[in-house]
């Protein structure tokens, strides 16, 4: 099975995730610079994922959630409740689009 997500859905999902993480960051009173420093990154990294201009891998997502003291599973649940599409599995060769 291959999970195929079209580009428009991927971009919308990245923006929704970025928004959720931005709200979480603001809730704990951190600036983008503060969070970036804790992550060992530069401030533009935080800006880009919060704006949905880059995609986080699972490790980055979990690390960010840990720094923000939020449960990654709860954030994923929130995304699902907001209607984020995670794609539909379909039979096919791996990597085929």
C-alpha positions in Angstrom: 0.0 0.0 0.0 1.2 3.5 -0.8 -0.1 6.6 0.8 -0.4 9.4 -1.8 -1.2 13.0 -0.8 -1.6 15.7 -3.4 0.5 18.8 -3.1 -2.4 21.1 -2.1 -3.3 18.8 0.8 0.3 18.6 1.9 0.6 22.4 1.9 -2.7 22.8 3.8 -1.6 20.2 6.4 1.8 21.9 6.9 0.0 25.3 7.5 -2.4 23.7 10.0 0.4 22.0 11.9 2.5 25.1 11.9 -0.5 27.1 13.3 -1.0 24.6 16.1 2.6 24.6 17.0 2.7 28.4 16.9 -0.2 28.7 19.3 1.5 26.1 21.6 4.7 28.2 21.5 2.9 31.4 22.3 0.9 29.7 25.1 4.2 28.9 26.9 5.5 32.4 26.3 8.4 31.6 24.0 9.5 33.6 21.0 10.5 32.0 17.8 14.1 32.8 18.7 13.8 31.2 22.1 12.4 28.0 20.7 15.0 27.9 17.9 17.8 28.2 20.4 16.4 25.3 22.5 16.2 23.2 19.3 19.7 24.1 18.2 18.4 25.8 15.1 18.1 29.4 13.8 14.9 31.4 14.1 14.0 31.1 10.4 13.5 27.3 10.9 10.7 28.0 13.3 9.2 30.8 11.1 9.2 28.5 8.1 7.4 25.5 9.7 4.9 27.8 11.5 4.0 29.4 8.1 3.8 26.0 6.5 6.7 26.7 4.2 8.6 23.6 5.2 7.6 20.1 6.3 8.7 18.6 9.6 9.8 15.1 9.9 8.5 13.0 12.8 11.6 13.4 14.9 11.5 17.2 14.5 7.8 17.3 15.4 8.3 15.2 18.6 11.3 17.3 19.6 9.3 20.6 19.1 6.4 19.2 21.1 8.7 18.2 23.9 10.2 21.7 24.1 6.7 23.1 24.2 5.6 20.6 26.9 2.8 19.3 24.7 1.9 15.7 23.9 2.6 15.0 20.3 -0.3 12.5 20.2 -2.7 15.2 21.4 -1.5 17.6 18.7 -2.0 14.9 16.0 -5.5 14.3 17.4 -6.2 18.1 17.2 -5.1 18.1 13.6 -7.4 15.2 12.8 -10.3 17.0 14.6 -9.6 20.0 12.3 -10.1 17.9 9.3 -6.5 17.4 8.3 -6.2 14.7 5.6 -3.4 12.2 6.1 -4.0 10.7 2.7 -5.5 7.4 1.6 -3.7 4.2 1.3 -3.9 2.6 -2.1 -2.4 -0.5 -3.7 0.7 0.3 -5.8 4.4 0.3 -5.9 6.4 2.2 -3.3 7.3 5.6 -4.5 4.9 5.6 -7.4 2.9 8.8 -7.6 
